[in-house]
Amino acid sequence: QVQLVESGGGLVQTGGSLRLSCVASGSIFETNIMGWYRQAPEKQRELVAQITSTLHTNYPDSVRGRFTISRDNAKNTLYLQMNSLKPEDTAVYYCRLVTFPRLNIYWGQGTQVTVSS
């Protein structure tokens, strides 16, 4: 069983930065993709960034150029560096792990990010 624990959320002013971390515990032997998602109140959860085990990354237009996803496979840790934060970035941020080929999906408990105007 895999557990994901996020940290690093908080309150920041517009234009500020935060770095989120997600530590994965348990046995991860398969090829996988890790990602960050976010969910604002009354909105659907959306992809923020994802990275494969071979370090290929993907971002939606809303965060490209401001957010950077990275991972340390030796430490089973995922990061999200968020710069130039905007009030619309306010949400609960979740870490997700998907393993291949079994397609097991794991989620963290989420960490709140609040950007004040």
C-alpha positions as CSV (number, residue, x, y, z in Angstrom):
1,Q,0.0,0.0,0.0
2,V,1.2,3.5,-0.9
3,Q,0.6,6.6,1.2
4,L,1.1,10.1,0.0
5,V,1.6,13.0,2.4
6,E,1.7,16.6,1.2
7,S,3.2,19.6,3.0
8,G,4.2,23.2,2.3
9,G,0.8,24.9,1.8
10,G,0.0,28.1,3.5
11,L,-1.1,31.8,3.1
12,V,0.9,34.0,0.7
13,Q,0.4,37.3,-1.0
14,T,-0.1,37.8,-4.7
15,G,3.2,37.5,-6.5
16,G,4.6,35.3,-3.8
17,S,6.0,31.8,-3.9
18,L,5.4,28.5,-2.2
19,R,7.0,25.0,-2.5
20,L,4.8,22.0,-2.0
21,S,6.2,18.5,-1.2
22,C,4.7,15.1,-1.4
23,V,6.4,12.1,0.2
24,A,5.4,8.7,-1.0
25,S,5.8,5.8,1.4
26,G,5.4,2.1,0.6
27,S,6.7,-0.1,-2.2
28,I,6.7,1.7,-5.6
29,F,8.3,-0.6,-8.1
30,E,6.2,0.1,-11.2
31,T,6.6,2.8,-13.8
32,N,4.5,5.7,-12.6
33,I,3.3,9.2,-13.2
34,M,3.1,11.6,-10.3
35,G,1.1,14.8,-10.4
36,W,-0.4,17.8,-8.6
37,Y,-4.0,18.6,-8.8
38,R,-6.0,21.3,-7.2
39,Q,-9.6,21.9,-6.2
40,A,-11.1,25.3,-5.4
41,P,-14.5,25.6,-3.6
42,E,-17.4,24.6,-5.9
43,K,-15.0,23.8,-8.7
44,Q,-13.9,20.5,-10.2
45,R,-10.5,19.1,-9.4
46,E,-8.0,20.0,-12.1
47,L,-4.5,19.0,-13.2
48,V,-1.8,21.5,-12.2
49,A,1.3,19.5,-13.3
50,Q,2.5,16.0,-13.8
51,I,5.8,14.2,-14.2
52,T,6.7,10.7,-15.4
53,S,9.3,8.5,-13.8
54,T,11.5,9.5,-16.7
55,L,11.1,13.2,-15.9
56,H,8.8,14.2,-18.7
57,T,6.6,17.0,-17.5
58,N,3.2,18.5,-18.5
59,Y,1.4,21.7,-17.5
60,P,-1.8,23.4,-18.3
61,D,-1.6,26.9,-19.8
62,S,-2.9,28.4,-16.5
63,V,0.3,27.6,-14.7
64,R,2.9,27.0,-17.4
65,G,5.9,29.3,-16.8
66,R,5.0,29.9,-13.1
67,F,4.9,26.4,-11.6
68,T,7.6,23.8,-11.8
69,I,7.2,20.2,-10.9
70,S,10.1,18.0,-10.0
71,R,10.8,14.7,-8.3
72,D,13.5,12.9,-6.4
73,N,13.0,9.2,-7.1
74,A,15.6,8.2,-4.6
75,K,13.6,10.0,-1.9
76,N,10.2,9.1,-3.3
77,T,9.4,12.8,-3.1
78,L,7.5,15.1,-5.5
79,Y,7.8,18.8,-5.5
80,L,5.8,21.8,-6.9
81,Q,7.5,25.1,-7.0
82,M,4.9,27.8,-7.4
83,N,6.0,31.3,-8.3
84,S,4.1,34.5,-9.2
85,L,1.0,33.2,-7.3
86,K,-2.4,34.7,-8.1
87,P,-5.6,34.7,-6.1
88,E,-7.1,32.3,-8.6
89,D,-4.4,29.7,-7.5
90,T,-6.2,29.4,-4.2
91,A,-7.2,25.8,-3.7
92,V,-6.5,22.6,-1.9
93,Y,-3.6,21.0,-3.7
94,Y,-3.5,17.2,-3.9
95,C,-0.7,14.8,-4.9
96,R,-1.5,11.9,-7.1
97,L,0.4,8.7,-8.0
98,V,-0.6,6.4,-10.9
99,T,1.3,3.2,-11.4
100,F,1.6,1.3,-14.7
101,P,0.6,-1.2,-15.9
102,R,-1.8,-2.0,-13.0
103,L,-3.2,1.6,-13.0
104,N,-3.3,1.8,-9.2
105,I,-4.2,5.4,-8.2
106,Y,-3.3,7.0,-4.9
107,W,-4.1,10.4,-3.6
108,G,-2.8,12.5,-0.7
109,Q,-4.9,14.2,1.8
110,G,-4.3,17.7,0.3
111,T,-2.7,20.9,1.5
112,Q,-4.4,24.3,1.4
113,V,-2.9,27.1,-0.6
114,T,-4.4,30.6,-0.1
115,V,-3.2,33.6,-2.1
116,S,-4.4,36.9,-0.8
117,S,-4.9,39.9,-3.1
